[in-house]
């Protein structure tokens, strides 16, 4: 797994808390990476550190795969990720939610998604190591969709979690546990449901069930996980605040062994808050990462965030050293041949010139960044070069 080096500067303070070789002139962006840690802890000897990046929903509406269609009836999505690729690849582990099936042609968008395999290939090229596959669209194309999606990811050497071709496969691979730079990380992925579509007989899709989640958290701890992330597809679509049910599940996860809770599904960014474990002890919950790439264009829906966790392991413990986010706007120029481009917040000052944005597009981008920064004002934003 090829990754890029990154520089992290931490500043004191107490805070509460989801390419390619394209050249970007340095003068358009900040020359430093500025991350203000949520929890200030000094570096310790004989320790290891990893950077994890989570992104939101990778979607596949019909205009997206039409835009990706090239000559010779092939598809190419690499342009979507060209400005976020360097940041994603700077992570030791990058994770996103694949909210489509890869069931093969004929391709379809909402409400029953099937995207070209090239979408997953571009995600891998961008640097994503792991794709979560437990969400409300997992069963859109039945048995073929569940199985072929995982077959394609395997062929691209993308690790995955949340859905499984057989119970035996689920038993062997859930919880997902991966050791990165000496830190044993566990990720558990569940969905609230599958839009009423039945889970195909013999396959497994992880659904939110507190009795099962409690056992899975215990299993991850018994397996020796240093840090456990519970990741949920949950909540109410298009609501910018979390629901009582989300809070309940986050609290349950915290009290039964999760070290961090990550969320998605609402298609808008929701708050990042502390969730109590016990008196004086808490973990962080990201209630919704929002969209990563999609065709949704309304205010608040036309983007999302990438969340960065920096973990440190010493001889005594593993802890969250810092937490930060990157707002990501989805630019779709009004051209006959539409092209989708993810614009991270660290290049907002130069994006309009670089992409020849018209006035209306620039206003939409600036509004998204403003809305997101105001919504997450208690969390530091990463400025990446």
TORVOMAR-495589 format. One record per residue (C-alpha): residue in one letter; residue number from 0; x, y, z. Coordinates in nm, 3 decimals. Example, Ala and Ser with C-alpha at 12.3 -4.5 7.8 and 13.67 -1.06 7.14 Angstrom:
2
- aa | i | X | Y | Z
- A | 0 | 1.230 | -0.450 | 0.780
- S | 1 | 1.367 | -0.106 | 0.714
# end
This chain:
385
- aa | i | X | Y | Z
- X | 0 | 0.000 | 0.000 | 0.000
- X | 1 | 0.168 | 0.309 | -0.129
- X | 2 | 0.117 | 0.617 | 0.087
- X | 3 | 0.253 | 0.969 | 0.094
- X | 4 | 0.425 | 1.135 | 0.385
- X | 5 | 0.242 | 1.410 | 0.566
- X | 6 | 0.335 | 1.677 | 0.818
- X | 7 | 0.123 | 1.749 | 1.118
- X | 8 | 0.152 | 2.059 | 1.330
- X | 9 | -0.040 | 2.056 | 1.660
- X | 10 | -0.145 | 2.366 | 1.852
- X | 11 | -0.242 | 2.389 | 2.218
- X | 12 | -0.600 | 2.432 | 2.319
- X | 13 | -0.902 | 2.242 | 2.436
- X | 14 | -1.168 | 2.161 | 2.182
- X | 15 | -1.483 | 1.960 | 2.178
- X | 16 | -1.536 | 1.750 | 1.916
- X | 17 | -1.639 | 1.064 | 0.621
- X | 18 | -0.453 | 1.297 | -0.822
- X | 19 | -0.320 | 1.141 | -1.040
- X | 20 | -0.032 | 1.365 | -1.138
- X | 21 | -0.239 | 1.677 | -1.177
- X | 22 | -0.033 | 1.989 | -1.105
- X | 23 | -0.174 | 2.260 | -0.877
- X | 24 | 0.024 | 2.585 | -0.851
- X | 25 | 0.147 | 2.630 | -0.498
- X | 26 | 0.063 | 2.997 | -0.492
- X | 27 | -0.308 | 2.913 | -0.489
- X | 28 | -0.300 | 2.725 | -0.161
- X | 29 | -0.172 | 2.741 | 0.194
- X | 30 | 0.189 | 2.633 | 0.227
- X | 31 | 0.133 | 2.449 | 0.553
- X | 32 | -0.077 | 2.171 | 0.693
- X | 33 | -0.247 | 2.303 | 1.002
- X | 34 | -0.424 | 2.066 | 1.233
- X | 35 | -0.525 | 2.171 | 1.582
- X | 36 | -0.552 | 1.857 | 1.796
- X | 37 | -0.872 | 1.788 | 1.982
- X | 38 | -0.679 | 1.612 | 2.256
- X | 39 | -0.332 | 1.744 | 2.320
- X | 40 | -0.097 | 1.465 | 2.419
- X | 41 | 0.281 | 1.483 | 2.392
- X | 42 | 0.468 | 1.234 | 2.178
- X | 43 | 0.591 | 0.937 | 2.373
- X | 44 | 0.895 | 0.717 | 2.317
- X | 45 | 0.857 | 0.370 | 2.166
- X | 46 | 0.524 | 0.465 | 2.008
- X | 47 | 0.366 | 0.420 | 1.666
- X | 48 | 0.120 | 0.649 | 1.490
- X | 49 | -0.128 | 0.616 | 1.206
- X | 50 | -0.350 | 0.853 | 1.011
- X | 51 | -0.695 | 0.726 | 0.910
- X | 52 | -0.924 | 0.910 | 0.669
- X | 53 | -1.297 | 0.839 | 0.641
- X | 54 | -1.508 | 0.975 | 0.352
- X | 55 | -1.884 | 0.969 | 0.303
- X | 56 | -2.113 | 0.824 | 0.038
- X | 57 | -1.976 | 0.732 | -0.304
- X | 58 | -2.295 | 0.737 | -0.509
- X | 59 | -2.384 | 0.660 | -0.870
- X | 60 | -2.677 | 0.860 | -1.002
- X | 61 | -2.755 | 0.827 | -1.372
- X | 62 | -2.598 | 1.162 | -1.470
- X | 63 | -2.274 | 1.044 | -1.306
- X | 64 | -2.227 | 0.731 | -1.513
- X | 65 | -2.338 | 0.916 | -1.827
- X | 66 | -2.069 | 1.176 | -1.756
- X | 67 | -1.811 | 0.899 | -1.706
- X | 68 | -1.889 | 0.736 | -2.044
- X | 69 | -1.595 | 0.762 | -2.285
- X | 70 | -1.529 | 0.658 | -2.642
- X | 71 | -1.540 | 0.286 | -2.700
- X | 72 | -1.821 | 0.244 | -2.445
- X | 73 | -1.578 | 0.256 | -2.152
- X | 74 | -1.610 | 0.449 | -1.828
- X | 75 | -1.361 | 0.667 | -1.641
- X | 76 | -1.423 | 0.837 | -1.306
- X | 77 | -1.065 | 0.936 | -1.225
- X | 78 | -1.139 | 1.304 | -1.286
- X | 79 | -1.376 | 1.298 | -0.986
- X | 80 | -1.088 | 1.246 | -0.743
- X | 81 | -0.801 | 1.442 | -0.898
- X | 82 | -0.790 | 1.716 | -0.630
- X | 83 | -0.844 | 1.490 | -0.327
- X | 84 | -0.615 | 1.206 | -0.438
- X | 85 | -0.299 | 1.339 | -0.271
- X | 86 | -0.479 | 1.385 | 0.061
- X | 87 | -0.644 | 1.042 | 0.054
- X | 88 | -0.312 | 0.880 | -0.030
- X | 89 | -0.145 | 1.062 | 0.259
- X | 90 | -0.346 | 0.842 | 0.496
- X | 91 | -0.217 | 0.512 | 0.628
- X | 92 | -0.571 | 0.379 | 0.583
- X | 93 | -0.851 | 0.541 | 0.380
- X | 94 | -1.214 | 0.426 | 0.407
- X | 95 | -1.537 | 0.529 | 0.229
- X | 96 | -1.896 | 0.408 | 0.192
- X | 97 | -1.979 | 0.248 | -0.146
- X | 98 | -2.350 | 0.328 | -0.182
- X | 99 | -2.405 | 0.144 | -0.510
- X | 100 | -2.390 | -0.212 | -0.630
- X | 101 | -2.147 | -0.323 | -0.900
- X | 102 | -2.397 | -0.562 | -1.054
- X | 103 | -2.287 | -0.504 | -1.413
- X | 104 | -2.492 | -0.361 | -1.703
- X | 105 | -2.749 | -0.235 | -1.759
- X | 106 | -2.641 | 0.048 | -1.530
- X | 107 | -2.898 | 0.236 | -1.327
- X | 108 | -2.921 | 0.523 | -1.083
- X | 109 | -3.176 | 0.601 | -0.814
- X | 110 | -3.361 | 0.417 | -0.672
- X | 111 | -3.189 | 0.087 | -0.764
- X | 112 | -2.820 | 0.156 | -0.811
- X | 113 | -2.580 | -0.035 | -1.034
- X | 114 | -2.265 | 0.149 | -1.138
- X | 115 | -1.981 | 0.063 | -1.374
- X | 116 | -1.685 | -0.117 | -1.219
- X | 117 | -1.477 | 0.187 | -1.316
- X | 118 | -1.623 | 0.378 | -1.019
- X | 119 | -1.458 | 0.134 | -0.778
- X | 120 | -1.139 | 0.133 | -0.987
- X | 121 | -1.116 | 0.513 | -0.963
- X | 122 | -1.177 | 0.496 | -0.588
- X | 123 | -0.885 | 0.254 | -0.556
- X | 124 | -0.668 | 0.475 | -0.775
- X | 125 | -0.756 | 0.770 | -0.551
- X | 126 | -0.614 | 0.581 | -0.254
- X | 127 | -0.910 | 0.420 | -0.082
- X | 128 | -0.801 | 0.096 | 0.081
- X | 129 | -1.136 | -0.011 | 0.228
- X | 130 | -1.496 | 0.033 | 0.112
- X | 131 | -1.791 | -0.023 | 0.343
- X | 132 | -2.076 | -0.210 | 0.174
- X | 133 | -2.350 | -0.226 | 0.438
- X | 134 | -2.607 | 0.040 | 0.352
- X | 135 | -2.965 | 0.077 | 0.237
- X | 136 | -2.871 | 0.009 | -0.128
- X | 137 | -2.669 | -0.310 | -0.071
- X | 138 | -2.950 | -0.535 | -0.195
- X | 139 | -3.072 | -0.317 | -0.484
- X | 140 | -2.981 | -0.582 | -0.742
- X | 141 | -3.049 | -0.892 | -0.538
- X | 142 | -2.810 | -1.184 | -0.507
- X | 143 | -2.608 | -1.087 | -0.815
- X | 144 | -2.558 | -0.737 | -0.683
- X | 145 | -2.435 | -0.847 | -0.341
- X | 146 | -2.195 | -1.107 | -0.477
- X | 147 | -2.064 | -0.930 | -0.786
- X | 148 | -1.993 | -0.610 | -0.592
- X | 149 | -1.760 | -0.802 | -0.361
- X | 150 | -1.607 | -0.995 | -0.652
- X | 151 | -1.518 | -0.667 | -0.826
- X | 152 | -1.369 | -0.518 | -0.509
- X | 153 | -1.160 | -0.832 | -0.458
- X | 154 | -1.036 | -0.812 | -0.818
- X | 155 | -0.925 | -0.453 | -0.752
- X | 156 | -0.762 | -0.552 | -0.421
- X | 157 | -0.996 | -0.322 | -0.227
- X | 158 | -1.077 | -0.455 | 0.117
- X | 159 | -1.442 | -0.442 | 0.219
- X | 160 | -1.671 | -0.495 | 0.515
- X | 161 | -2.039 | -0.494 | 0.599
- X | 162 | -2.178 | -0.747 | 0.347
- X | 163 | -2.067 | -1.103 | 0.276
- X | 164 | -2.133 | -1.370 | 0.013
- X | 165 | -2.183 | -1.643 | 0.274
- X | 166 | -2.220 | -1.681 | 0.648
- X | 167 | -1.883 | -1.858 | 0.655
- X | 168 | -1.725 | -1.553 | 0.493
- X | 169 | -1.892 | -1.329 | 0.750
- X | 170 | -1.775 | -1.546 | 1.039
- X | 171 | -1.418 | -1.535 | 0.908
- X | 172 | -1.402 | -1.162 | 0.830
- X | 173 | -1.632 | -0.982 | 1.072
- X | 174 | -1.534 | -0.783 | 1.267
- X | 175 | -1.291 | -0.638 | 1.013
- X | 176 | -0.949 | -0.621 | 1.180
- X | 177 | -0.636 | -0.481 | 1.021
- X | 178 | -0.294 | -0.402 | 1.166
- X | 179 | -0.144 | -0.079 | 1.033
- X | 180 | 0.201 | 0.031 | 1.151
- X | 181 | 0.170 | -0.187 | 1.460
- X | 182 | -0.178 | -0.064 | 1.554
- X | 183 | -0.451 | -0.328 | 1.542
- X | 184 | -0.762 | -0.152 | 1.417
- X | 185 | -1.118 | -0.293 | 1.414
- X | 186 | -1.402 | -0.147 | 1.205
- X | 187 | -1.762 | -0.267 | 1.239
- X | 188 | -2.011 | -0.157 | 0.970
- X | 189 | -2.393 | -0.180 | 1.000
- X | 190 | -2.702 | -0.040 | 0.825
- X | 191 | -3.048 | 0.050 | 0.957
- X | 192 | -3.203 | -0.148 | 0.669
- X | 193 | -3.205 | -0.224 | 0.295
- X | 194 | -3.500 | -0.018 | 0.167
- X | 195 | -3.734 | -0.309 | 0.213
- X | 196 | -3.533 | -0.527 | -0.024
- X | 197 | -3.481 | -0.877 | 0.119
- X | 198 | -3.127 | -0.982 | 0.202
- X | 199 | -3.060 | -1.264 | -0.049
- X | 200 | -3.069 | -1.610 | 0.103
- X | 201 | -2.727 | -1.730 | 0.213
- X | 202 | -2.567 | -1.384 | 0.209
- X | 203 | -2.508 | -1.161 | 0.511
- X | 204 | -2.562 | -0.786 | 0.539
- X | 205 | -2.486 | -0.639 | 0.881
- X | 206 | -2.792 | -0.461 | 1.019
- X | 207 | -2.818 | -0.252 | 1.334
- X | 208 | -2.910 | -0.482 | 1.621
- X | 209 | -2.774 | -0.386 | 1.962
- X | 210 | -2.755 | -0.747 | 2.082
- X | 211 | -2.537 | -0.838 | 1.782
- X | 212 | -2.334 | -0.518 | 1.803
- X | 213 | -2.255 | -0.584 | 2.169
- X | 214 | -2.123 | -0.932 | 2.083
- X | 215 | -1.923 | -0.796 | 1.789
- X | 216 | -1.760 | -0.526 | 2.002
- X | 217 | -1.666 | -0.788 | 2.257
- X | 218 | -1.529 | -1.012 | 1.981
- X | 219 | -1.313 | -0.728 | 1.848
- X | 220 | -1.173 | -0.658 | 2.193
- X | 221 | -1.104 | -1.027 | 2.253
- X | 222 | -0.921 | -1.039 | 1.920
- X | 223 | -0.680 | -0.780 | 2.058
- X | 224 | -0.799 | -0.469 | 1.873
- X | 225 | -0.617 | -0.158 | 1.995
- X | 226 | -0.885 | 0.078 | 1.863
- X | 227 | -1.244 | -0.002 | 1.761
- X | 228 | -1.452 | 0.209 | 1.522
- X | 229 | -1.825 | 0.140 | 1.499
- X | 230 | -1.955 | 0.270 | 1.165
- X | 231 | -2.329 | 0.309 | 1.106
- X | 232 | -2.557 | 0.381 | 0.812
- X | 233 | -2.832 | 0.549 | 1.011
- X | 234 | -3.036 | 0.860 | 1.080
- X | 235 | -3.289 | 1.066 | 0.884
- X | 236 | -3.210 | 1.177 | 0.532
- X | 237 | -3.139 | 1.549 | 0.480
- X | 238 | -3.163 | 1.633 | 0.852
- X | 239 | -2.859 | 1.835 | 0.964
- X | 240 | -2.890 | 1.728 | 1.327
- X | 241 | -2.873 | 1.378 | 1.465
- X | 242 | -3.183 | 1.191 | 1.575
- X | 243 | -3.249 | 1.055 | 1.926
- X | 244 | -3.204 | 0.704 | 1.783
- X | 245 | -2.857 | 0.792 | 1.653
- X | 246 | -2.761 | 0.925 | 1.995
- X | 247 | -2.895 | 0.610 | 2.160
- X | 248 | -2.690 | 0.381 | 1.935
- X | 249 | -2.379 | 0.598 | 1.976
- X | 250 | -2.412 | 0.584 | 2.354
- X | 251 | -2.468 | 0.208 | 2.344
- X | 252 | -2.156 | 0.165 | 2.129
- X | 253 | -1.946 | 0.382 | 2.357
- X | 254 | -2.052 | 0.194 | 2.670
- X | 255 | -1.979 | -0.146 | 2.514
- X | 256 | -1.630 | -0.090 | 2.382
- X | 257 | -1.626 | 0.137 | 2.077
- X | 258 | -1.346 | 0.394 | 2.076
- X | 259 | -1.499 | 0.603 | 1.797
- X | 260 | -1.836 | 0.615 | 1.617
- X | 261 | -1.861 | 0.707 | 1.248
- X | 262 | -2.189 | 0.772 | 1.068
- X | 263 | -2.342 | 0.820 | 0.726
- X | 264 | -2.666 | 0.803 | 0.523
- X | 265 | -2.839 | 1.142 | 0.578
- X | 266 | -2.658 | 1.285 | 0.267
- X | 267 | -2.581 | 1.603 | 0.460
- X | 268 | -2.315 | 1.678 | 0.719
- X | 269 | -2.426 | 1.633 | 1.079
- X | 270 | -2.241 | 1.738 | 1.397
- X | 271 | -1.934 | 1.580 | 1.552
- X | 272 | -1.989 | 1.548 | 1.926
- X | 273 | -1.860 | 1.379 | 2.236
- X | 274 | -2.052 | 1.073 | 2.352
- X | 275 | -2.028 | 0.973 | 2.716
- X | 276 | -1.878 | 0.636 | 2.808
- X | 277 | -1.897 | 0.693 | 3.183
- X | 278 | -1.859 | 0.980 | 3.423
- X | 279 | -1.564 | 1.187 | 3.304
- X | 280 | -1.494 | 0.963 | 3.004
- X | 281 | -1.617 | 1.005 | 2.647
- X | 282 | -1.549 | 0.923 | 2.281
- X | 283 | -1.627 | 1.114 | 1.962
- X | 284 | -1.919 | 1.050 | 1.728
- X | 285 | -1.932 | 1.176 | 1.370
- X | 286 | -2.306 | 1.162 | 1.309
- X | 287 | -2.291 | 1.201 | 0.930
- X | 288 | -2.009 | 1.248 | 0.681
- X | 289 | -2.257 | 1.358 | 0.413
- X | 290 | -2.210 | 1.288 | 0.044
- X | 291 | -1.867 | 1.231 | -0.101
- X | 292 | -1.952 | 1.222 | -0.469
- X | 293 | -2.310 | 1.230 | -0.593
- X | 294 | -2.546 | 1.418 | -0.824
- X | 295 | -2.745 | 1.576 | -0.542
- X | 296 | -2.729 | 1.951 | -0.597
- X | 297 | -2.946 | 2.114 | -0.329
- X | 298 | -2.791 | 2.322 | -0.054
- X | 299 | -2.623 | 2.108 | 0.214
- X | 300 | -2.644 | 1.796 | -0.010
- X | 301 | -2.381 | 1.900 | -0.266
- X | 302 | -2.084 | 1.784 | -0.061
- X | 303 | -1.963 | 1.627 | 0.261
- X | 304 | -1.654 | 1.590 | 0.476
- X | 305 | -1.350 | 1.370 | 0.510
- X | 306 | -1.264 | 1.302 | 0.873
- X | 307 | -0.903 | 1.246 | 0.980
- X | 308 | -0.811 | 1.047 | 1.291
- X | 309 | -0.453 | 1.039 | 1.411
- X | 310 | -0.394 | 0.749 | 1.651
- X | 311 | -0.094 | 0.684 | 1.873
- X | 312 | -0.002 | 0.353 | 2.036
- X | 313 | 0.242 | 0.332 | 2.326
- X | 314 | 0.335 | 0.038 | 2.546
- X | 315 | 0.051 | 0.130 | 2.780
- X | 316 | -0.238 | 0.233 | 2.553
- X | 317 | -0.371 | 0.346 | 2.216
- X | 318 | -0.540 | 0.685 | 2.198
- X | 319 | -0.680 | 0.947 | 1.964
- X | 320 | -0.411 | 1.212 | 1.934
- X | 321 | -0.604 | 1.448 | 1.708
- X | 322 | -0.921 | 1.476 | 1.505
- X | 323 | -0.984 | 1.708 | 1.211
- X | 324 | -1.196 | 1.733 | 0.898
- X | 325 | -1.183 | 1.847 | 0.535
- X | 326 | -1.499 | 1.987 | 0.373
- X | 327 | -1.547 | 1.854 | 0.017
- X | 328 | -1.772 | 2.022 | -0.241
- X | 329 | -1.893 | 1.837 | -0.552
- X | 330 | -1.848 | 2.062 | -0.856
- X | 331 | -2.058 | 1.984 | -1.162
- X | 332 | -2.008 | 2.238 | -1.441
- X | 333 | -2.310 | 2.323 | -1.654
- X | 334 | -2.166 | 2.181 | -1.974
- X | 335 | -2.304 | 1.946 | -2.239
- X | 336 | -2.060 | 1.681 | -2.115
- X | 337 | -2.083 | 1.710 | -1.739
- X | 338 | -1.773 | 1.642 | -1.531
- X | 339 | -1.786 | 1.586 | -1.155
- X | 340 | -1.491 | 1.711 | -0.952
- X | 341 | -1.442 | 1.694 | -0.575
- X | 342 | -1.306 | 2.021 | -0.437
- X | 343 | -1.151 | 2.001 | -0.089
- X | 344 | -1.168 | 2.297 | 0.145
- X | 345 | -0.791 | 2.343 | 0.143
- X | 346 | -0.808 | 2.462 | -0.221
- X | 347 | -1.119 | 2.677 | -0.202
- X | 348 | -0.921 | 2.994 | -0.274
- X | 349 | -0.801 | 2.876 | -0.616
- X | 350 | -1.067 | 2.634 | -0.736
- X | 351 | -1.279 | 2.889 | -0.920
- X | 352 | -0.987 | 2.995 | -1.141
- X | 353 | -0.848 | 2.646 | -1.188
- X | 354 | -1.184 | 2.507 | -1.302
- X | 355 | -1.303 | 2.821 | -1.484
- X | 356 | -1.611 | 2.837 | -1.261
- X | 357 | -1.893 | 3.067 | -1.355
- X | 358 | -2.032 | 3.305 | -1.094
- X | 359 | -2.322 | 3.079 | -0.998
- X | 360 | -2.097 | 2.776 | -0.942
- X | 361 | -1.858 | 2.981 | -0.732
- X | 362 | -2.143 | 3.101 | -0.510
- X | 363 | -2.263 | 2.742 | -0.457
- X | 364 | -1.914 | 2.627 | -0.360
- X | 365 | -1.857 | 2.917 | -0.120
- X | 366 | -2.199 | 2.862 | 0.039
- X | 367 | -2.125 | 2.493 | 0.098
- X | 368 | -1.790 | 2.566 | 0.263
- X | 369 | -1.944 | 2.840 | 0.478
- X | 370 | -2.235 | 2.619 | 0.588
- X | 371 | -2.006 | 2.329 | 0.674
- X | 372 | -1.752 | 2.536 | 0.865
- X | 373 | -2.025 | 2.699 | 1.072
- X | 374 | -2.183 | 2.360 | 1.141
- X | 375 | -1.851 | 2.211 | 1.260
- X | 376 | -1.702 | 2.516 | 1.426
- X | 377 | -1.600 | 2.310 | 1.729
- X | 378 | -1.374 | 2.089 | 1.513
- X | 379 | -1.042 | 2.190 | 1.351
- X | 380 | -1.020 | 2.194 | 0.972
- X | 381 | -0.718 | 2.041 | 0.802
- X | 382 | -0.529 | 2.261 | 0.557
- X | 383 | -0.335 | 2.027 | 0.331
- X | 384 | -0.062 | 2.097 | 0.072
# end
